[in-house]
């Protein structure tokens, strides 16, 4: 994947995370196992200045190479008293 595509994917993930967190009823974005492991490794390893930035936890962005369409998967937890169906 080209560097421009990586940057665009990260910008889409950040925008999606920000939009999701602003929805009434959303408690937080739920990190997946990969996000949790990445965070644990990042805490122990020194960050290189030229390395990639932090990714938005709870959001996965992928691109279908055949069609060029972007897919955004957001995992979230809702506040008590809110129905996930209504929040999403």
C-alpha positions in Angstrom: 0.0 0.0 0.0 1.4 3.4 -1.0 2.3 6.0 1.6 -0.6 8.3 0.3 -3.1 5.5 0.8 -1.8 4.8 4.3 -2.2 8.5 5.2 -5.7 8.6 3.7 -6.7 5.5 5.6 -5.4 7.0 8.9 -7.3 10.3 8.2 -10.5 8.4 7.4 -10.1 6.4 10.6 -9.5 9.5 12.7 -12.5 11.3 11.1 -14.8 8.3 11.6 -13.7 8.0 15.3 -14.3 11.7 15.9 -17.7 11.5 14.3 -18.7 8.4 16.2 -17.6 9.8 19.6 -19.8 12.8 19.0 -23.0 10.7 18.6 -25.3 11.0 21.7 -25.3 7.7 23.6 -21.8 6.5 22.6 -19.7 5.8 25.7 -16.4 4.9 23.9 -14.9 3.2 21.0 -14.1 -0.4 21.8 -10.5 -1.4 20.8 -10.0 -4.8 19.3 -7.4 -7.3 20.2 -5.0 -5.9 17.6 -5.4 -2.4 19.0 -4.8 -3.6 22.5 -1.7 -5.5 21.5 -0.4 -2.5 19.4 -0.9 -0.3 22.4 1.0 -2.7 24.8 3.9 -3.0 22.3 4.0 0.8 21.7 4.2 1.4 25.4 7.3 -0.7 25.7 9.1 0.2 22.4 10.6 3.6 21.7 8.8 5.4 18.9 10.8 6.3 15.8 10.3 9.9 14.7 9.6 8.8 11.1 7.2 6.0 12.2 3.5 6.0 11.5 1.2 7.9 13.8 -1.2 6.5 16.3 -4.3 4.8 14.8 -7.8 5.4 16.0 -8.8 2.5 18.3 -12.1 0.9 17.6 -12.0 1.8 13.9 -10.8 -0.3 11.0 -10.6 1.1 7.5 -9.8 -1.0 4.5 -10.0 -0.6 0.8 -11.3 -3.0 -1.8 -8.6 -3.2 -4.4 -10.9 -4.3 -7.1 -13.5 -1.5 -6.8 -11.5 1.1 -4.9 -14.4 1.4 -2.4 -13.5 2.2 1.3 -15.0 0.1 4.1 -15.1 1.6 7.7 -15.8 -0.7 10.6 -16.5 1.1 13.9 -16.8 -0.9 17.2 -18.4 1.1 20.0 -20.0 0.8 23.4 -23.2 2.7 24.3 -24.2 4.3 27.6 -26.6 2.5 29.8 -30.2 3.3 28.9 -29.3 3.7 25.2 -30.2 1.1 22.6 -27.4 0.2 20.2 -29.9 0.2 17.3 -30.9 3.8 18.1 -27.3 5.0 18.5 -26.0 3.4 15.3 
